[in-house]
């Protein structure tokens, strides 16, 4: 189920989610502040990983952000919606 959450989050961030999928993810995030915090970090990493942003980011910063996302996801339980 956790993999499904990542697929849905990626789809949302890439602008590929349907309106119904967007609403479902937003409801799932609203249920838990830890999920919201983890999603915020994922969004930061997602934005930083865009080609134009990579020119201005260090590898260490990206690794650090991904580690923070992993830790927050574990704390949030990583369950699906």
Secondary structure, 3 states (H helix, E strand, C coil): CHHHHHHHHHHHHCCCCCHHHHHHHHHHHHCCHHHHHHHHHHHHHHHHCCHHHHCCCCHHHHHHHHHHHHHHHHHCCCCCC
